[in-house]
Amino acid sequence: WSGTTKLVILADAARDISGNASDETTINGEFVDYVKPNLTYQFAESNVDKVNKTFTMVFDMTDKHYDASTSTALNINDLTIKIDGKVPDWTKVSKTLKAVDRSNTVNGVSKVVGKRYTLELSNLEQLQIKDGDKYLDYSGVVTVGIPANKMADTSGNKNNAATLTSGIDL
C-alpha cells in the first residue's frame, strides 16, 4: 500500500473528561509506501521470429512513485540470459537491450513511472551442433535474470531480483 494517511474522528465520536462531545477532527499523516517497484512481462507468440531466428522479450519495471534520480537503468551486462538452461556463445549470438520511459496517469497527472525494456536475441541459428547438444539451432526456454536494487521509488523501496521465463506471463 502507498499513499498519505488520514484519520478522521467524527463529531460526537468521543467525549472529554467533562462529558463534552468532540468536534470532527481530521489528522493528516505522513506519506507511506510499502510497495516495491514492479516487474511485468507478457509473452506472445510474436516474440519468436522463426524466419529471422530472433527472440524478443519486452518487460516493464514500474512504480507509481518511481524515482529516476536514485534508479539505475538496466544494461545488457546486468542480465543473466540462458537458453534452455545454458548461457549462449555470445561470440555467435547477438543481444541488445533498449529502454524507453514508461508513462501513466497518477492522481490525474501524466508522469514517468518507470522503464520499458526490449531485449532482442538474434543469430540463433548455428552452423554446427554444439558438443553435447542434439539440435542445430539454439532453442528452448529463454530465462532472463533481473538483478535486485536497479529501480527505486521515492520511499527508497527497490525492486526484488526476478527471473523472467519465455512462455510464462507475470
Secondary structure by P-SEA (a helix, b strand, c coil): cccbbbbbbccccccccccccccbbbbbbcccccccbbbbbbbcccccccccbbbbbbbbbbbcccccccbbbbccccccccccccccccccbbbbbbbbbbbbbcccbbbbcbbbbbbbbcccccccccccccccccccbbbbbbbcccccccccccccbbbbbccccc
